[in-house]
Amino acid sequence: MSLSLLWRRASGVSRIDLANPLVVGAAGVAALLLLGGAFMAGVSLGQRAQFGDGSPAALARAALEQQQQLSELRDRLQERVDVLAARIGQVNAHVVRLDALGKRVAELADLDSREFDFGIAPSSGGPESEGIAAQAPDISRLIDDVESRLARRDSQMSALEAVLLQRELRAQLQPEGRPVQRGFQSSGFGWRQDPFTGVSTLHRGIDFAGNFGDPVIAVGGGVVTFAGVKEGYGWVVDITHGDGYVTRYGHNRKLLVKTGDTVTRGQRIAEMGSTGRSTGPHVHFEVLRNGLAVNPLSYIDG
């Protein structure tokens, strides 16, 4: 079969034989060129869709957009890191507080200070096993767990500290020891011959003899509830210690405290004298429990 292509020209009619191999080859080359042009046009359109028109300005804009996206991503990551850092700071603050509480508790309870020293990592170990690396959400959960445990420990340690402080305070308030730094016991508690009348009378305290001006000290912490002159006692100091205890120091030459003062164990409260019903320089020491005089000897001996 023979195909021919005819077209009219000014000089006459032209004819091309489509079955000629040269014509077929030329048509194939033309088709390939057409397809190649279409492919390049598609690539160009794709580049323009991504980078604009492919000009330097468009490429610069695309690079700037990528930089902005990276900057936003870094900002979000930094915000997350800042949140974790703040929470870790709070945990560290709890640890510091627990460390201080632990040392205080160890001192109050006379315990091994290493048990409450959170500055030293506790000994631990064991065979190694296959594990899974922690991820960011896991770290956040772990911090939540640590914060919760620290808060519970903080409350428990505070309660324990309060109990120990109360015990220590009670021990400091409890009358104990001698009311003088030097001197000797010159009269005991109980029935004796009155030094002025010779009649058997009840002596409600213990006398410690010494020199004029010797220090008279408190045998326990408390509040001065009386400081002045009482009949028979001369210049006297009464200290209320709580739990029903009052100690009394009589026959002083000079008082160093006044009513309402807070005193501690071992504090100087007066100077020894011989005021009131007395035969010489000494301090009359009484211990009253719920208003009744008791033998001070058991408190003097601890």
C-alpha positions in Angstrom: 0.0 0.0 0.0 1.4 3.4 -0.9 0.5 6.6 0.9 1.3 10.1 -0.5 1.0 13.6 0.9 0.0 16.2 -1.7 -0.2 20.0 -1.2 -0.6 22.8 -3.6 2.2 25.4 -4.2 2.4 28.4 -6.5 4.6 26.5 -8.9 2.3 23.5 -8.9 1.4 20.4 -6.8 4.1 18.8 -4.5 4.0 15.2 -3.4 5.7 13.3 -0.6 5.6 9.5 -0.4 4.8 8.6 3.2 6.1 5.1 2.7 9.6 6.4 2.0 12.0 5.3 4.8 13.6 8.7 5.0 10.2 10.3 5.6 9.4 7.7 8.3 12.7 8.4 10.0 12.3 12.1 9.9 8.8 11.7 11.4 10.2 9.6 14.2 12.9 12.1 15.0 10.3 14.8 15.1 8.1 12.8 17.5 11.0 12.2 19.8 11.9 15.8 19.9 8.2 16.6 20.7 8.2 14.1 23.6 11.5 15.4 24.9 10.2 18.9 24.8 7.1 17.9 26.7 9.2 16.1 29.4 11.4 19.1 29.9 8.3 21.3 30.1 6.9 19.1 32.8 10.2 19.2 34.8 10.3 23.0 34.4 6.7 23.2 35.7 7.6 21.0 38.7 10.6 23.2 39.5 8.5 26.3 39.2 5.9 24.8 41.5 8.6 24.1 44.1 11.0 27.0 43.6 8.9 29.5 41.7 10.1 30.4 38.3 13.7 29.1 38.9 15.2 32.5 39.0 17.8 33.4 41.7 15.3 35.5 43.5 12.8 32.5 43.7 15.6 30.2 44.9 16.6 32.7 47.6 12.9 32.9 48.7 12.7 29.1 48.9 16.0 28.9 51.0 14.7 31.7 53.3 11.4 29.7 53.9 13.4 26.6 54.7 15.5 28.6 57.2 12.4 30.0 58.8 10.9 26.4 59.1 14.2 25.2 60.7 14.2 28.2 63.1 10.6 27.5 64.2 11.5 23.8 64.8 14.5 24.9 66.9 12.3 27.3 68.9 9.8 24.5 69.6 12.6 22.1 70.6 14.1 24.8 72.8 10.8 25.5 74.5 10.5 21.8 75.3 14.1 21.7 76.7 13.4 24.8 78.8 10.3 23.1 80.3 12.3 20.0 81.2 15.1 22.2 82.6 12.7 24.1 84.8 11.2 20.8 86.1 14.7 19.4 86.7 15.5 22.6 88.6 12.4 22.1 90.8 13.5 18.5 91.5 17.0 19.6 92.4 15.4 22.1 94.8 13.5 19.3 96.5 16.7 17.3 96.7 18.5 20.2 98.4 15.7 20.5 100.9 15.6 16.8 101.6 19.4 16.8 102.0 19.1 19.6 104.7 16.2 17.8 106.4 18.2 14.5 106.3 21.2 16.0 108.0 18.9 17.7 110.6 17.1 14.4 111.3 20.3 12.5 111.5 21.6 15.0 114.1 18.3 15.0 116.1 18.0 11.2 116.1 21.7 10.5 116.5 21.6 8.4 113.3 24.4 7.6 110.8 24.6 10.8 108.7 25.5 8.8 105.6 21.9 7.4 105.6 20.5 10.9 105.0 23.3 12.3 102.9 21.8 12.7 99.5 25.0 14.2 98.1 26.5 10.7 97.9 24.9 8.3 95.5 23.7 5.1 97.2 25.5 2.0 96.3 23.7 -0.2 93.8 24.4 -2.7 91.0 23.4 -6.0 89.4 23.8 -8.0 86.2 23.4 -6.0 83.0 20.3 -6.8 80.9 19.0 -5.6 77.6 17.3 -2.3 77.9 15.5 0.3 75.9 16.8 3.8 75.4 14.6 6.4 77.0 12.6 8.7 74.7 11.5 12.3 75.3 8.0 11.3 76.5 9.5 8.6 78.8 11.8 11.2 80.3 8.9 13.5 81.0 7.0 10.6 82.7 10.1 9.7 84.7 10.4 13.2 86.0 6.8 13.1 87.0 7.4 10.0 89.0 10.5 11.4 90.6 8.7 14.6 91.5 5.8 12.7 93.1 8.1 10.5 95.2 10.2 13.5 96.3 7.0 15.3 97.4 6.0 12.3 99.5 9.5 12.0 101.0 9.5 15.7 101.7 6.2 15.4 103.7 7.4 12.4 105.5 10.7 14.0 106.4 9.0 17.1 107.6 6.7 15.2 109.8 9.6 13.2 111.2 11.6 16.4 111.8 8.6 17.9 113.7 8.4 14.8 115.9 12.1 14.9 116.6 12.1 18.6 117.2 9.3 18.2 119.7 11.2 15.5 121.4 14.4 17.6 121.5 12.4 20.6 122.8 10.8 18.5 125.5 14.3 17.2 126.5 15.6 20.8 126.7 12.6 21.9 128.8 12.8 19.0 131.1 14.6 20.1 134.4 17.9 18.4 134.6 21.2 19.2 136.3 22.5 21.4 139.1 21.5 25.1 139.5 25.1 26.1 140.3 28.4 25.8 138.5 30.3 25.2 141.7 29.4 24.7 145.3 28.1 21.9 147.5 24.8 20.5 148.8 24.2 21.9 152.2 20.7 20.7 152.9 18.5 18.1 151.4 14.8 17.7 150.5 12.3 16.5 153.2 12.0 16.9 157.0 14.8 18.6 158.9 15.5 20.7 161.9 14.8 24.4 161.1 18.1 26.3 161.4 16.3 29.2 163.1 13.8 27.5 165.5 15.1 23.9 165.7 11.6 22.7 165.1 11.2 19.8 162.6 9.9 21.3 159.3 9.5 20.2 155.7 12.2 21.5 153.5 10.7 21.7 150.0 14.0 22.0 148.1 17.7 21.4 148.1 20.3 24.0 149.2 23.6 24.5 147.4 26.1 26.6 149.4 28.7 28.8 147.7 30.1 32.3 147.6 28.3 35.7 147.2 28.0 36.4 143.5 28.4 32.8 142.3 26.3 32.2 139.1 22.9 30.6 139.5 21.9 28.8 136.3 18.6 27.5 134.8 18.4 23.7 134.8 16.1 23.7 131.8 14.6 26.0 129.1 11.4 27.9 129.8 9.8 31.2 130.6 10.4 33.3 133.6 7.0 33.5 135.3 8.2 35.3 138.4 11.2 37.4 139.2 11.1 39.4 142.4 10.8 39.1 146.2 8.8 36.4 148.0 8.4 36.0 151.7 11.0 33.6 153.1 12.8 33.3 149.7 14.1 36.8 149.3 15.0 37.5 145.7 13.6 34.6 143.8 13.2 33.4 140.2 10.5 31.0 139.0 10.8 29.3 135.6 7.9 27.5 134.0 9.1 24.7 131.7 5.8 23.3 130.5 4.3 19.8 131.1 3.5 21.0 134.6 7.1 21.7 135.7 8.3 24.8 137.5 11.8 25.4 139.0 12.5 27.9 141.8 15.8 29.6 142.7 15.7 31.6 146.0 17.9 33.7 148.3 19.7 35.5 145.4 21.7 38.7 145.7 20.9 39.9 142.2 18.5 38.8 139.5 19.7 38.7 135.9 16.3 38.0 134.3 12.8 39.5 134.5 9.3 38.2 134.3 8.4 37.2 130.7 12.0 36.4 129.6 12.7 33.2 127.8 15.7 31.2 129.1 17.7 28.2 128.0 19.4 25.4 130.0 22.7 26.6 131.5 21.8 30.3 131.2 22.8 32.5 134.1 19.7 33.9 135.8 20.9 35.3 139.1 23.8 35.8 141.5 24.0 33.8 144.7 23.2 35.7 147.9 21.6 35.3 151.3 18.4 37.3 151.0 15.2 36.3 152.8 15.2 33.6 155.5 18.8 32.5 155.1 21.9 31.9 157.2 24.5 32.4 154.5 25.1 32.5 150.8 23.4 29.7 149.0 20.6 29.0 146.5 17.4 27.3 147.5 16.4 25.0 144.5 12.9 23.7 144.2 11.2 21.6 141.5 7.4 21.7 141.4 5.2 19.3 139.4 1.6 20.4 138.9 2.0 22.8 141.8 3.5 20.2 144.3 7.1 20.2 145.4 9.0 17.1 144.4 12.5 15.9 145.4 14.9 17.7 143.0 17.5 15.1 143.5 16.2 12.8 140.7 16.4 15.8 138.3 19.8 16.9 139.5 21.1 13.3 138.8 19.3 13.3 135.4 
